[in-house]
């Protein structure tokens, strides 16, 4: 299918997101150099400027998308979950703050009894409050996800000497969810991540389609909070109307004075 900016724009406009945010998301989707990871940039065989997101010509844009194996348009089902659009526009710190729960998809029961020193050395977490929160998130994993989550954690943690920080695990969990239900979005999101992260995600079997309700129900509140914080940056501020202008009392117009003034 040929890349069509018009068709993509129409799809994005159907989403319930602020118009400036729609346009930025469309640019992100159509231009793979926006937020591209340095390791992914190495795959492109010609000169680019990833800082400005500029490609020399339209042919190079098409070639770049082909090299990175990106789809022309996102899956229509994304319209039903516009909150996922904000993962392309929210900053890393904001995404990690709201989606910390997803890190637990790669963690096993050993975290429940781990000592603070182990949390710091294995996950880069030193705050007792954050440790408590992560354990609560782990225990909240829906029953129907448990079998899949166990296999994910076993694969990810098979090398005891490998250190995966909570930052990396959050990205892994996010990537796994996107890959399972929005494969076209996952391809575009992968360009913003390191090749080691995307390679590991590709080794893991996706969630079954029938587990969508359990999965999205588990993280729906967090996604909504992430969306609101991100979308607020693109919403126009409400106009403040002075109270005097809201009253029903108006001074009558002096028509004669107006005409006299016009004759001066």
C-alpha positions in Angstrom: 0.0 0.0 0.0 1.4 3.4 -1.0 2.0 5.8 1.9 -0.8 8.3 2.1 -0.5 11.3 4.4 -4.1 12.2 3.7 -5.5 8.8 4.8 -3.4 8.8 7.9 -4.5 12.3 8.8 -8.1 11.3 8.5 -7.6 8.3 10.8 -5.7 10.4 13.4 -8.4 13.2 13.4 -11.0 10.6 14.5 -9.1 10.2 17.7 -10.3 12.1 20.7 -7.1 14.1 21.2 -6.3 17.8 21.0 -5.6 18.9 17.4 -2.0 20.1 18.0 -1.3 16.7 19.5 -2.9 15.0 16.5 -0.6 16.8 14.1 2.6 16.0 16.1 1.6 12.4 16.3 1.0 12.3 12.6 4.5 13.7 12.1 5.9 11.2 14.4 4.2 8.3 12.6 5.2 9.5 9.1 8.8 10.5 9.8 10.8 7.7 11.4 13.7 10.0 12.2 11.7 11.7 14.9 12.9 10.3 18.2 14.9 7.6 16.5 17.3 5.7 18.7 21.0 6.0 17.7 21.3 2.2 17.3 18.3 2.2 14.9 19.8 5.1 13.0 22.8 2.9 12.1 20.5 0.8 9.9 20.0 3.7 7.5 22.5 3.7 4.6 22.5 7.4 3.7 23.1 10.7 5.4 20.3 11.9 7.7 19.9 14.5 10.4 18.1 12.8 13.2 18.2 15.9 15.4 16.0 17.9 13.0 14.2 14.9 11.6 15.0 16.0 8.1 15.4 13.7 5.1 16.7 15.0 1.8 13.8 14.0 -0.3 10.5 12.1 -0.4 12.2 9.0 -2.0 14.6 8.8 1.0 11.6 9.0 3.3 10.0 6.0 1.6 13.3 4.1 1.5 13.8 4.8 5.2 10.4 3.5 6.1 11.0 0.4 4.0 14.4 -0.3 5.7 12.8 0.0 9.1 9.9 -2.2 8.0 7.3 0.4 9.0 3.6 0.1 8.0 2.0 3.0 6.1 -0.8 3.6 8.5 -1.7 2.4 12.1 -4.2 -0.3 12.8 -7.8 1.0 12.8 -8.3 -0.5 16.3 -5.9 2.2 17.7 -8.8 4.7 17.3 -10.5 2.9 20.2 -7.6 3.5 22.5 -6.2 7.0 21.7 -4.4 7.0 25.1 -1.7 4.9 23.4 -0.9 7.7 21.1 0.7 9.6 23.9 3.6 7.2 24.2 5.1 8.8 21.2 4.8 12.3 22.6 5.2 12.0 26.3 8.7 12.4 27.7 10.5 9.3 29.1 10.2 10.3 32.7 6.4 10.9 32.4 5.9 7.5 30.7 7.9 5.7 33.3 6.1 7.4 36.2 2.7 6.3 34.9 3.5 2.9 33.4 5.8 1.6 36.1 3.3 -1.2 36.6 4.4 -2.7 33.3 7.9 -3.4 34.6 6.4 -6.2 36.7 5.6 -8.2 33.6 9.3 -9.2 33.5 9.8 -9.8 37.3 9.4 -12.9 39.3 8.5 -13.8 42.9 12.0 -13.3 44.1 11.3 -9.5 44.3 8.9 -10.1 47.2 11.8 -11.3 49.5 14.6 -9.3 47.9 16.7 -7.2 50.2 17.1 -3.4 49.6 20.7 -4.0 48.4 19.4 -6.4 45.8 16.8 -4.0 44.6 19.4 -1.4 44.1 21.9 -3.6 42.4 19.5 -5.5 40.1 16.9 -2.9 39.3 18.4 0.4 40.2 15.7 1.1 42.8 16.6 2.4 46.3 13.4 4.1 47.5 11.4 1.9 50.0 8.2 3.5 48.8 9.0 2.6 45.1 9.9 -0.9 46.2 6.6 -1.3 48.0 4.7 0.1 45.0 6.4 -2.3 42.6 5.6 -5.3 44.8 1.9 -4.2 44.9 1.9 -3.8 41.1 3.3 -7.3 40.8 0.6 -8.8 43.1 -2.1 -7.0 41.0 -1.3 -8.9 37.8 -4.6 -10.4 36.7 -4.9 -14.1 37.1 -5.5 -14.8 33.4 -2.1 -13.0 32.6 -0.2 -15.0 35.2 0.8 -18.0 33.1 2.1 -15.8 30.2 3.8 -13.4 32.7 5.6 -16.3 34.3 7.0 -17.5 31.0 8.1 -13.9 30.2 9.8 -13.4 33.6 11.6 -16.8 33.2 12.9 -15.8 29.7 14.0 -12.4 30.7 15.7 -13.4 34.0 17.4 -16.6 32.8 20.7 -14.8 33.0 21.2 -13.9 36.7 24.2 -11.8 35.9 22.4 -9.6 33.5 21.3 -6.3 35.0 17.9 -4.9 33.7 17.0 -1.7 35.5 13.4 -0.7 36.2 13.7 1.8 33.4 14.5 -1.0 30.9 11.8 -3.3 32.3 9.1 -0.6 32.0 10.0 -0.3 28.3 10.0 -4.0 27.9 6.6 -4.3 29.4 5.2 -1.5 27.3 6.7 -3.0 24.2 5.2 -6.4 24.9 1.7 -4.9 25.3 2.0 -2.9 22.1 3.4 -5.8 20.2 0.5 -8.1 21.3 -2.3 -5.8 20.3 -1.0 -3.1 18.0 1.8 -4.6 15.8 2.0 -1.7 13.4 2.4 0.8 16.3 5.0 -1.6 17.8 7.1 -1.4 14.7 7.1 2.4 14.8 7.7 2.5 18.6 10.6 0.1 18.2 12.5 2.7 16.2 12.7 4.8 19.3 14.2 2.0 21.4 17.5 0.3 21.5 18.0 -2.8 19.4 18.7 -4.9 22.5 15.3 -4.1 23.9 13.4 -4.7 20.6 15.3 -7.9 20.0 14.4 -9.3 23.4 10.7 -8.3 22.9 10.6 -10.1 19.6 11.8 -13.3 21.3 8.7 -13.3 23.5 5.4 -14.7 22.4 2.7 -12.0 22.4 -0.4 -12.1 24.6 -3.4 -13.8 23.2 -6.0 -11.5 21.6 -8.6 -12.8 24.1 -6.6 -11.3 27.0 -7.1 -7.7 25.8 -9.8 -6.9 28.3 -7.7 -8.2 31.2 -4.6 -6.4 30.0 -6.1 -3.0 29.3 -8.3 -3.2 32.4 -5.1 -3.6 34.4 -3.4 -0.5 33.1 -6.3 1.6 32.0 -6.1 4.0 34.9 -2.4 4.5 34.3 -2.8 5.0 30.6 -5.6 7.6 31.2 -3.4 9.5 33.6 -0.5 9.5 31.2 -2.8 10.7 28.4 -4.2 13.5 30.5 -0.8 14.8 31.6 0.5 14.7 28.0 -2.6 16.1 26.4 -2.8 19.0 28.8 0.4 20.3 27.2 -1.5 20.7 23.9 -4.9 21.9 25.1 -5.7 25.6 24.7 -6.2 27.3 28.1 -9.8 28.2 28.9 -10.6 31.8 28.5 -11.1 33.7 31.7 -14.1 36.0 31.5 -14.5 38.8 34.0 -17.5 38.5 36.2 -18.7 42.0 35.1 -19.1 40.7 31.6 -21.3 37.9 32.8 -24.0 40.1 34.4 -27.2 41.1 32.6 -26.7 44.8 33.4 -25.6 46.7 30.4 -25.3 50.5 30.0 -27.8 51.7 27.3 -26.2 52.9 24.1 -26.3 56.7 23.5 -27.1 56.6 19.8 -27.2 60.4 19.4 -23.7 60.7 21.1 -22.3 58.2 18.7 -23.6 60.1 15.7 -22.4 63.4 17.1 -18.9 61.9 17.5 -18.9 60.7 13.9 -19.6 64.3 12.7 -16.6 65.8 14.5 
